[in-house]
Amino acid sequence: MISQVFPIEKIRSRFPSLERNIGKRKAVFFDGPGGSQVPTSVTSAMNEYLLRNNANTGMSFATSLETDEVISETLRACADFIGCEDHREIVFGQNMTSLNFQLAGALSRTWGADDEVVVTRLDHDGNVGPWALAAEWSGAKLRKIGINPEDCTLDMESANEIITERTVLVAVGAASNLSGTINDVKKIVEIAHSFGAEVVVDAVHLAPHSLVDVSNLGCDFLLCSPYKFFGPHQGILWGKKERLEELPVAKLRVATEELPFRWMTGTQSHEGMAGTKAAIEHIAWIGREVSGNPELSRRDALISAFGAIEEYEQELCLRMLEGLGAIEKLKIWGISEPNRISERAPTVSFTHPSMSAKEIAERLAEKGIFVWAGNFYALELTEALGLEPEGVVRAGVLHYNSMEEVDFFIESVASVLS
């Protein structure tokens, strides 16, 4: 049973998009892995900034000072969100991929021909492509950790063989955006650090579902995207202060050396920052609701929220896995055993021999169910599984989805494939 304290109706009331009708019923938004829906509090914060505080930074007039405050407050909120103590370790950018290219460019200038860079076959290309190019730029060798195709998990024997004294960097995803697999990042960090290598974590897919804690993970850099956790299109990079201070980042001559601004090229999206802070506050609101304690600090409220979100989403995911698993010939890619539900995010990808992924998604769209079809830039994984060029159907559950929507989805998939 889903905990009765989870305020699903209150949550859904904050997302106007969930009231959209397709035909005679409300649309079902299972497209969250490609970008979540946004609560009114986020758009209100962005509107308020643009209409009342809009300015560039660094001057003594009111709107410029207010913009400085928006930036400072948002950096502190992001620090609470990912669990770092120093908000100056937070860097904003256009998106995760752009920031990762920037990071890769800086790190590549510190490597040479004797070095090796390690990526995985489970990752989104945003955490593979930049490192492949960085290896090429520096003359380093690129190596790839394999997967276990039967459950779409990382092959840890492969990881132990590939990460060596020549490794300078390991790039790994916290969770797969196709199979939902949650990786043992702490173990990867332990192996990499034993050889003096740095670790970059792509937490884009994990961040909407589970608490991010860089102190616990022990990684050196971590990236995520607010538009996946109910905010605007932005990217966030966290890095250890000493590394962000010393790496040879590309910047203009007039740009400051102060953190985090030496990494934040040009004028940022200040309205996006305001929206990002509001998205984090939305999640903190859930934590205060489920705990019954409106006085919780933001970080404690986020801890409370993600505990409840995980429990709620796992119940929805279990029902989805059970229902889809009962459909004849349907293949679920990834972990499907109920006793391993904590090893995966609530993102379910599947195929069926009678119909292409694209056609299944199109038929579901006609019923008002929004899902994705393709490889979602997880090209290493779909190639390893022999799923190119069609890819898979992907449905993702978020905290604003309901069990009724899951049941309708299962019924609809069965109908489409009958």
BASE-786621 format. One record per residue (C-alpha): x, y, z; residue number from 1. Coordinates in nm, 3 decimals. Layout:
N
        xx        yy        zz   num
         X         Y         Z   NUM
...
***
This chain:
418
        xx        yy        zz   num
     0.000     0.000     0.000     1
     0.117     0.354    -0.079     2
     0.163     0.560     0.235     3
    -0.147     0.769     0.305     4
     0.070     1.062     0.410     5
     0.199     1.118     0.057     6
     0.003     1.426    -0.059     7
    -0.055     1.320    -0.419     8
    -0.367     1.532    -0.477     9
    -0.199     1.844    -0.332    10
     0.104     1.777    -0.548    11
    -0.098     1.729    -0.866    12
    -0.290     2.050    -0.800    13
     0.039     2.241    -0.831    14
     0.097     2.123    -1.190    15
    -0.151     2.289    -1.431    16
    -0.033     2.072    -1.722    17
    -0.179     1.764    -1.553    18
    -0.527     1.908    -1.618    19
    -0.479     1.884    -1.994    20
    -0.731     1.663    -2.172    21
    -0.665     1.439    -2.469    22
    -1.001     1.326    -2.592    23
    -1.230     1.245    -2.301    24
    -0.967     1.198    -2.030    25
    -0.670     1.372    -1.875    26
    -0.334     1.324    -2.040    27
    -0.090     1.085    -1.875    28
     0.258     1.236    -1.853    29
     0.502     0.945    -1.850    30
     0.753     1.147    -2.053    31
     0.937     1.274    -1.743    32
     1.275     1.114    -1.829    33
     1.296     1.359    -2.119    34
     1.187     1.655    -1.906    35
     0.943     1.689    -1.619    36
     0.634     1.904    -1.588    37
     0.664     2.228    -1.390    38
     0.464     2.350    -1.089    39
     0.307     2.697    -1.078    40
     0.556     2.803    -0.812    41
     0.839     2.771    -1.064    42
     0.677     2.977    -1.338    43
     0.566     3.235    -1.080    44
     0.924     3.276    -0.959    45
     1.050     3.319    -1.315    46
     0.774     3.568    -1.400    47
     0.838     3.765    -1.082    48
     1.207     3.795    -1.162    49
     1.156     3.900    -1.525    50
     0.877     4.147    -1.449    51
     1.017     4.307    -1.132    52
     1.389     4.232    -1.085    53
     1.533     4.190    -1.434    54
     1.886     4.331    -1.466    55
     2.245     4.240    -1.520    56
     2.477     4.198    -1.224    57
     2.739     4.399    -1.043    58
     2.583     4.745    -1.008    59
     2.448     4.935    -0.708    60
     2.096     5.003    -0.838    61
     1.806     4.802    -0.694    62
     1.735     4.546    -0.968    63
     2.103     4.463    -1.013    64
     2.141     4.407    -0.640    65
     1.825     4.194    -0.642    66
     1.970     3.987    -0.927    67
     2.289     3.933    -0.726    68
     2.069     3.808    -0.443    69
     1.879     3.570    -0.674    70
     2.209     3.420    -0.788    71
     2.341     3.382    -0.433    72
     2.017     3.231    -0.299    73
     1.993     2.985    -0.589    74
     2.351     2.868    -0.547    75
     2.278     2.803    -0.178    76
     1.960     2.612    -0.266    77
     2.154     2.399    -0.516    78
     2.419     2.330    -0.252    79
     2.143     2.199    -0.024    80
     2.001     1.997    -0.313    81
     2.322     1.806    -0.389    82
     2.464     1.802    -0.036    83
     2.773     2.021    -0.054    84
     2.874     2.268     0.214    85
     3.016     2.547    -0.002    86
     2.773     2.708    -0.248    87
     3.069     2.848    -0.443    88
     3.124     2.493    -0.572    89
     2.802     2.519    -0.776    90
     2.829     2.626    -1.141    91
     2.531     2.719    -1.359    92
     2.513     2.670    -1.734    93
     2.280     2.620    -2.028    94
     2.247     2.246    -1.971    95
     2.437     1.945    -1.840    96
     2.594     1.860    -2.175    97
     2.735     2.211    -2.230    98
     2.883     2.214    -1.881    99
     3.031     1.868    -1.931   100
     3.197     1.978    -2.254   101
     3.339     2.275    -2.064   102
     3.467     2.048    -1.788   103
     3.609     1.802    -2.041   104
     3.791     2.081    -2.221   105
     3.952     2.198    -1.898   106
     4.054     1.851    -1.779   107
     4.185     1.745    -2.121   108
     4.451     2.015    -2.097   109
     4.597     1.835    -1.795   110
     4.625     1.489    -1.960   111
     4.876     1.326    -2.193   112
     4.933     1.028    -2.420   113
     5.008     0.790    -2.132   114
     4.671     0.855    -1.966   115
     4.340     0.668    -1.996   116
     3.983     0.795    -1.968   117
     3.707     0.551    -1.870   118
     3.338     0.574    -1.963   119
     3.056     0.316    -1.947   120
     2.826     0.150    -2.198   121
     2.529     0.229    -1.972   122
     2.557     0.608    -1.989   123
     2.376     0.881    -2.178   124
     2.604     1.017    -2.451   125
     2.623     1.346    -2.258   126
     2.860     1.163    -2.023   127
     3.039     0.971    -2.300   128
     3.081     1.203    -2.600   129
     3.258     1.488    -2.416   130
     3.508     1.243    -2.266   131
     3.569     1.069    -2.597   132
     3.657     1.408    -2.745   133
     3.865     1.505    -2.440   134
     4.066     1.185    -2.480   135
     4.115     1.263    -2.849   136
     4.224     1.623    -2.775   137
     4.479     1.513    -2.517   138
     4.604     1.198    -2.688   139
     4.475     0.984    -2.402   140
     4.318     0.642    -2.458   141
     3.941     0.590    -2.416   142
     3.822     0.273    -2.246   143
     3.467     0.150    -2.177   144
     3.318    -0.046    -1.888   145
     3.085    -0.317    -2.020   146
     2.738    -0.419    -1.912   147
     2.550    -0.731    -1.808   148
     2.290    -0.748    -2.089   149
     2.047    -0.970    -1.897   150
     1.962    -0.694    -1.646   151
     2.135    -0.383    -1.792   152
     2.374    -0.338    -1.500   153
     2.740    -0.244    -1.507   154
     2.987    -0.530    -1.533   155
     3.191    -0.465    -1.220   156
     3.451    -0.724    -1.321   157
     3.504    -0.516    -1.632   158
     3.533    -0.202    -1.416   159
     3.798    -0.362    -1.199   160
     3.999    -0.464    -1.505   161
     3.969    -0.136    -1.697   162
     4.036     0.114    -1.416   163
     4.412     0.104    -1.357   164
     4.706     0.317    -1.256   165
     4.690     0.478    -1.602   166
     4.332     0.599    -1.548   167
     4.298     0.975    -1.494   168
     3.918     1.000    -1.505   169
     3.610     0.778    -1.479   170
     3.274     0.913    -1.603   171
     2.972     0.723    -1.473   172
     2.599     0.782    -1.452   173
     2.417     0.763    -1.120   174
     2.121     0.604    -1.300   175
     2.050     0.494    -1.657   176
     1.798     0.706    -1.846   177
     1.695     0.398    -2.049   178
     1.698     0.096    -1.819   179
     1.660     0.282    -1.490   180
     1.959     0.098    -1.342   181
     2.102     0.273    -1.035   182
     2.478     0.228    -1.039   183
     2.700     0.161    -0.738   184
     2.873     0.496    -0.776   185
     3.044     0.473    -0.438   186
     3.214     0.151    -0.546   187
     3.328     0.308    -0.875   188
     3.464     0.606    -0.681   189
     3.647     0.374    -0.442   190
     3.813     0.186    -0.729   191
     3.902     0.505    -0.920   192
     4.040     0.688    -0.618   193
     4.257     0.389    -0.527   194
     4.449     0.467    -0.847   195
     4.437     0.845    -0.803   196
     4.176     0.895    -1.079   197
     3.896     1.151    -1.063   198
     3.526     1.065    -1.102   199
     3.256     1.262    -1.284   200
     2.898     1.158    -1.202   201
     2.602     1.227    -1.429   202
     2.312     1.254    -1.182   203
     2.061     1.391    -1.432   204
     1.837     1.085    -1.425   205
     1.867     1.015    -1.053   206
     1.805     1.366    -0.922   207
     1.422     1.370    -0.959   208
     1.387     1.038    -0.778   209
     1.648     1.009    -0.502   210
     1.852     1.229    -0.273   211
     2.186     1.339    -0.418   212
     2.468     1.358    -0.165   213
     2.811     1.438    -0.306   214
     2.971     1.409     0.038   215
     2.847     1.051     0.065   216
     2.933     0.958    -0.293   217
     3.285     1.094    -0.263   218
     3.302     1.191    -0.631   219
     3.503     1.483    -0.769   220
     3.245     1.635    -1.003   221
     2.869     1.589    -1.045   222
     2.618     1.726    -1.294   223
     2.239     1.744    -1.304   224
     1.961     1.929    -1.488   225
     1.680     2.129    -1.320   226
     1.442     2.064    -1.610   227
     1.440     1.699    -1.504   228
     1.342     1.788    -1.144   229
     1.050     2.024    -1.213   230
     1.248     2.336    -1.302   231
     1.352     2.530    -1.614   232
     1.606     2.435    -1.879   233
     1.937     2.478    -1.698   234
     2.244     2.276    -1.608   235
     2.427     2.245    -1.277   236
     2.788     2.140    -1.225   237
     2.936     2.072    -0.884   238
     3.310     2.030    -0.839   239
     3.555     2.028    -0.553   240
     3.660     2.383    -0.477   241
     4.032     2.329    -0.521   242
     3.982     2.174    -0.865   243
     3.743     2.443    -0.986   244
     3.996     2.704    -0.875   245
     4.298     2.552    -1.049   246
     4.171     2.395    -1.373   247
     4.251     2.594    -1.691   248
     3.894     2.687    -1.781   249
     3.831     2.892    -2.098   250
     3.711     3.241    -2.011   251
     3.733     3.601    -2.123   252
     4.023     3.825    -2.017   253
     3.789     4.050    -1.821   254
     3.620     3.761    -1.640   255
     3.680     3.718    -1.269   256
     3.882     3.436    -1.112   257
     3.627     3.417    -0.832   258
     3.426     3.096    -0.791   259
     3.190     2.998    -0.934   260
     3.195     3.285    -1.184   261
     3.524     3.189    -1.351   262
     3.326     2.895    -1.494   263
     3.004     3.083    -1.575   264
     3.075     3.240    -1.913   265
     2.865     3.534    -2.031   266
     2.534     3.648    -1.888   267
     2.343     3.367    -1.724   268
     1.970     3.296    -1.726   269
     1.881     3.474    -1.404   270
     1.514     3.386    -1.447   271
     1.624     3.024    -1.486   272
     1.807     3.049    -1.157   273
     1.496     3.185    -0.988   274
     1.298     2.895    -1.132   275
     1.557     2.642    -1.021   276
     1.543     2.766    -0.663   277
     1.163     2.740    -0.676   278
     1.186     2.381    -0.806   279
     1.408     2.286    -0.513   280
     1.169     2.461    -0.275   281
     0.882     2.260    -0.428   282
     1.057     1.936    -0.334   283
     1.138     2.073     0.013   284
     0.768     2.157     0.053   285
     0.686     1.789     0.000   286
     0.934     1.698     0.274   287
     0.771     1.935     0.520   288
     0.426     1.805     0.424   289
     0.507     1.436     0.475   290
     0.703     1.501     0.795   291
     0.438     1.726     0.943   292
     0.716     1.967     1.039   293
     0.701     2.303     0.859   294
     1.018     2.416     1.040   295
     1.254     2.166     0.879   296
     1.567     2.314     0.726   297
     1.581     2.295     0.347   298
     1.832     2.007     0.341   299
     1.640     1.811     0.605   300
     1.316     1.877     0.415   301
     1.478     1.744     0.096   302
     1.591     1.431     0.281   303
     1.235     1.381     0.406   304
     1.089     1.447     0.063   305
     1.305     1.201    -0.124   306
     1.239     0.929     0.132   307
     0.867     0.966     0.064   308
     0.912     1.009    -0.312   309
     1.117     0.690    -0.337   310
     0.856     0.491    -0.147   311
     0.570     0.629    -0.355   312
     0.741     0.591    -0.693   313
     0.857     0.238    -0.616   314
     0.497     0.131    -0.559   315
     0.399     0.275    -0.897   316
     0.700     0.116    -1.065   317
     0.629    -0.226    -0.913   318
     0.274    -0.214    -1.051   319
     0.405    -0.111    -1.394   320
     0.664    -0.389    -1.402   321
     0.407    -0.647    -1.294   322
     0.148    -0.533    -1.547   323
     0.383    -0.509    -1.842   324
     0.549    -0.837    -1.747   325
     0.214    -1.013    -1.785   326
     0.180    -0.909    -2.151   327
     0.280    -1.196    -2.377   328
     0.614    -1.155    -2.560   329
     0.675    -0.807    -2.414   330
     1.041    -0.763    -2.313   331
     1.135    -0.531    -2.026   332
     1.495    -0.411    -2.049   333
     1.658    -0.387    -1.709   334
     1.592    -0.502    -1.356   335
     1.236    -0.635    -1.317   336
     1.247    -0.848    -1.001   337
     1.036    -0.696    -0.719   338
     1.303    -0.773    -0.458   339
     1.550    -0.554    -0.653   340
     1.326    -0.250    -0.687   341
     1.572    -0.035    -0.489   342
     1.835    -0.098    -0.759   343
     1.643     0.091    -1.026   344
     1.477     0.425    -1.089   345
     1.107     0.417    -1.190   346
     1.187     0.432    -1.562   347
     1.071     0.130    -1.761   348
     1.176     0.052    -2.119   349
     1.034    -0.230    -2.327   350
     0.999    -0.377    -2.675   351
     0.757    -0.615    -2.845   352
     0.826    -0.826    -3.158   353
     0.492    -0.743    -3.320   354
     0.532    -0.365    -3.336   355
     0.811    -0.106    -3.348   356
     0.878     0.116    -3.049   357
     0.781     0.422    -3.250   358
     0.448     0.274    -3.351   359
     0.366     0.167    -2.996   360
     0.442     0.519    -2.872   361
     0.227     0.671    -3.147   362
    -0.066     0.445    -3.061   363
    -0.034     0.533    -2.691   364
    -0.019     0.904    -2.779   365
    -0.358     0.867    -2.947   366
    -0.491     0.750    -2.610   367
    -0.337     1.051    -2.435   368
    -0.039     0.866    -2.287   369
     0.290     1.048    -2.340   370
     0.591     0.815    -2.364   371
     0.917     0.816    -2.557   372
     1.051     0.589    -2.832   373
     1.413     0.563    -2.945   374
     1.752     0.545    -2.774   375
     1.734     0.873    -2.576   376
     2.106     0.928    -2.643   377
     2.192     0.610    -2.450   378
     2.356     0.491    -2.770   379
     2.626     0.281    -2.605   380
     2.355     0.075    -2.432   381
     2.120     0.030    -2.728   382
     2.413    -0.071    -2.948   383
     2.535    -0.321    -2.687   384
     2.185    -0.469    -2.660   385
     2.132    -0.482    -3.037   386
     1.838    -0.240    -3.019   387
     1.943    -0.001    -3.294   388
     1.794     0.160    -3.493   389
     1.444     0.127    -3.342   390
     1.530     0.152    -2.974   391
     1.269     0.099    -2.704   392
     0.948     0.241    -2.561   393
     1.024     0.431    -2.240   394
     0.774     0.525    -1.969   395
     0.890     0.719    -1.664   396
     0.706     0.769    -1.336   397
     0.748     1.086    -1.130   398
     0.605     1.193    -0.796   399
     0.306     1.366    -0.959   400
     0.187     1.048    -1.134   401
    -0.088     0.829    -0.992   402
    -0.163     0.458    -0.963   403
    -0.475     0.512    -1.176   404
    -0.251     0.641    -1.454   405
    -0.026     0.335    -1.425   406
    -0.325     0.103    -1.450   407
    -0.460     0.288    -1.754   408
    -0.116     0.268    -1.914   409
    -0.090    -0.109    -1.864   410
    -0.441    -0.158    -2.000   411
    -0.360     0.061    -2.300   412
    -0.032    -0.115    -2.383   413
    -0.210    -0.452    -2.368   414
    -0.483    -0.314    -2.598   415
    -0.234    -0.171    -2.848   416
    -0.043    -0.499    -2.869   417
    -0.348    -0.728    -2.884   418
***
